[in-house]
Amino acid sequence: MKKAIHLIAVYFVSLFISTIAIAFGYMLIKTCMETVAGKTISVFSLYYFKNGCLLVLPFACILALLFLLLSAIKANDTSVLSFFIALFFFLLSWLIILPISLAKTPHILLNSSDISSIQLSTNIFRMKDDIPKYYLQANEDGTYRTLSIYKNAFNGKELVENPDEVIPRKMFADPLVEKTVGYPFYIQKFISVCVSFYFLARNAVFSGKIAWVSFASLGLCLFSLWMIVGTSRWRMVDFIVVCGFYAFFFALQVQMYTDTKIHSFILSFFNYMSLPDSFKPFINPFIYIVLAILIGIISSVKRYKIAKLGVEE
């Protein structure tokens, strides 16, 4: 009973801490994106923090479910009561909290800020195509009067003035800040996957109940990882396996909706089986049910060998 109560506490505490932590990270990212060199920097933005709490709730919920699994591994909790408590929280998260939070998020929060409209500071050097440029003046049309420093053939310096320099901007408002604190590729990729997941989930919510149930079938596959609890005498092995599969299924969900090759392969398989179009919404649930059954069978066999035979492969 204590382990079951502990699981309940872990879920709600993890949900709260994850929401605050991810919202704080969202705030820092937005602040860095809009920071301009030479101007006052406000590290804490209450506006972005409050908006972040609304936007990141689905991710915090998914993360809380992961901590639920990890807590069960730590306590080696394989009781029937804990199983149903975990099942309840997975159903609560995927069928109630996630769709409501996705549907209730104000549309204005989903619009990316127009960083090109943020005016850059002048009387400062910035690099463009490995050429130092001194910003002299900001024009009304968004261009800048700059002074470029070139090296000539005689190893000397040549100054060239450009009255209407166009500044290319990507994620950051200020190219100088982007060069200084720009995110590594793997962080950009992670953010890209999370953004894709969010909009795919939101689109599924507004596409109807069947579309959302199909998308939320990922939760069934994630819950099947509960069967991994207690399958190894080394709990760290269970930790690594659960975290690895959790991340894999999360990325797989995005790829199944966005990768045209994977999507075409799945559709061609169903066409080969001569299944009607009415079965298409159930493609994802079918795949995840198969994966969940495989995880359950392998985990059960593994647990049986440990309990009855004392064999661990």
N, C-alpha and C positions, 0 to 999 in steps of 0.2 A: 504493500500500500504506500509506503514511504517513497519507493521508486516511482510509482505512478504520480504522486503529488509533485515529486521532483521534476518529472517530465512536463507537467503543466506549467510549473514555475519557469522552467527553461524556455519554453516556447514564448511566453509573454515577455519575459525579461530580454530574450534575444530579439524579439520583434521590436521592442522599445529601443534597445541599444543600437540595433542595426539601422533603424530609421534615423536616429540622431546622427550616427557616424556617417552613413551614406549621404544624408542631407548636408552635413558639414563638408564632405568631399565635393558634392555638387556645387556648394557655395564657393569653395576655393577655386574650382575649375572655371566657373562663370566669372569670378573676380579677376583671375589671371587673364582670361580671354579679353576682358574689357579694360585691362590696365594699360596706361600710356606712360612711357618713360618721360620723366621730368614733371609729372603731375602727382598730386597727393594720392596715396594708395590707402584704401580702406579695406583692411583684411576681412573684417566681419561685416556681412551685409544681412540684416534681418529680413529684407525682402526676399533675397535668394534662399535664405535658410528656411523660411516658412514655405516658400514654393517648393523647395527641395523635399520637405517632409511629405508633401502631397504627391509629388512625382515619383519618389523612390519607394513608396509604400509597397508596391508589388514586389520589388527586388528584396526589400527587407523581410517580407513575408516568406519568400522562397529561401532566403538565407536562414531565417528562423527555423524552417523545417529541416534544413541541413544540420543545424546545431541540435535539433531534436534527435536526429539519427546518431550524431556523434556522442551525445550525452548517453544514449542507450548503449553504445559501444563501450564507453568509459565505465559504466556501471554493470556491463555484461547483463543487461536487462532483456530477457527473452520471455517475460511473463505474458500471459494472454491478456491481462488487464492493460498492460502498457501497450500491447499491440493495438488494441481497440482505441486507446487514447490517442496514439499516433495517427491511426486511421481517421479518427474524428477531426484532428487538427489539419490533416491533409485535405479532407473534404471541405472543412470550413474555409481553408485558405483558397483553394482552387475554385470552389463553387459559389463563395459568398464574398470574401474580402477582396480578392483580385478583381473580379468583374465589376464590383461596386466602385472600387478605388479608380479603376481605369475609366469607367463611365462618368464618374463625378469630377474628374480632373478638368478644370476650366480650359477651354480651347486655347485661350491666350497664353497659357503657360507652355504650350507645346510649340509655339512659334519661336524659332531661333532668333536671337537678337541680331539686328542689322549692324554688324561691327564696322561696315564700310562707312557708316554715317558718323562714327566717332572721330572727332578731329584730333590729329596727331600734334604733338608739341613741336615747336620750331626752335631754331638756334641749337640744333643737336645733330650729331652724325648718325646715319644709319647705313647699313650695307644693302646693296641691291645688285645681284649678279656679281658678287665679289668686288664691287666698285663702291668706294666710300662716297656718300652723298650728304651734303650739308643742307638741312632744311631751312630755307630762308623765310618762306611765307606760305600760309594756307590760303588757297583760292576759294571762292564761293561755290564753284562747281565740283569741289571735292578733290581737285588736283593740287599739286604743290610746286612752288618755285624752288628749285634745288640747284646746288652747285656741285657738279661731279668732279672728282679728282682722278685723272687718268695718268698712266705712266707712258711717256713717249719713247721713241726709239733710242733716244740718247740717255735713257735712264733718269730723265727729269720728270717734272710734274706739269700737267696741263689741266687748267680749269675750264670746264664747260658748263655754262648756265642753261638750265631748261626751265622755261616759264610755266609749263603745265605738265609736270611729271605725274604719271598715274602710278599709284602705289598698289601692287597686288596684295590682297589679304586672303588668308585661308581661315584658320581657326581663331587666330588672334587679331585684335584690332591694331596692335603695334608690331611690325616685323622685328623690331629690336627686342621686344619682350619674348616673341616667339623663338628667336634664336637663342635667347638666354635661358628660358625655362620651358622650351618646347618639349612635348611629351615624346618619349621613345615610341618606336613603331608598335611594340607589343601592347603598350597602354592605349595607343590610338585604336588598335585592333579590338581590344577588349571593350572600349567605350563604344565603338562602332557596332559590335555584336549586341551589346546591351540596348542601344538605341533601336536597332532593328527589331529585337525581341519585343521591346515596349510597343512600338507602332504595329507590329504584327498582332500582338495580344489585343491592343485597343481596336484594331480593325475587326478582329474576330468577335469582340464584344458587341460591336455595332452591326455585325452581319447576321445576328440572330442566335438563338439558343443552341441550335445544332452546330453552328460554326464554332461557338465557344466551347461546347462539350468536346468537340474534335480537338481543338487546340489544348484544352485543359487535360486531355488524356495523358499529356506529359507527366502530370502529377501522379497518375497511376504507376507509371514506370519509375518515377523517383521514389514512390512509396515502397515499391518492390525491393529497394535496397535495404529495407528493414530486415529482410531475410538474411542479409550478410552478417548481421549482428551475431557474434558468437561462433562464426565459422572458422576462426583461427585462434590458436592459443596466444598469439601475439596480437594484442589489441591495436598496435600501431599499424599492422598489416590491414586490419579492417578499416582503420581511419583512412589510410591511403587509397584503398580500393573504393570506398564509399565516396570520398572527395573526387577521385578521378572519374568515376562513372557519373557523378552528379554534374560535373563540368561538361563531360562528354555529351550527356543527354540534352543539356541546356544548349550547347552549340549545335547539336544535331537538329533540334527543333527549328533553329534559325535557318540552317542549311536546307532543311526539307521544304521550307516555304520560299526561300530566296534563290537557291541554286537551281538553275534551269535544267541542268543535266540530271541531278537527283530527282527532281520533280518529273521530268520526262520519263526517266527509267521506271518510276513507281507507276505512272499512268500507263505506260506500255505494258507493264506486267498485268495490270488489271484488265487492259484491253485484250491481252493474250488469253486471259482466263474467261473472256467473254462476259464480264460482269456489267450490269447496267450502270448508267450514269448516276443513278440514285445512291450507289455505293461509294461514290467518290468522297463524300464528306467523312466516311468512316475509314479512310485509308490510314490516317495517323493513328486512330485508336487500335486498328488491327495490328499495325507494326508494333506499337507500344505494348499491347497485350501479349504478343508473341515474345517480345524481349523480357517482359515481366515474368512470364511463365518460365522462360529459360533461366533467368536469375533465380527464381524460386526453386526450380528443380536442382540446379547445380549447388545452391546454398544448402538445400535440405540434405543432399547426398554428402556434402562436406561435413555438415553438422553431425550427421549419423555416424560417419567414420570416426569423428573425434569422440563422440559420446560412447559408442559401442565398441569400437575396435581400437581406439587410441592411436589412429593413424592420421598423420597430417602430411599432405603432399605440398 
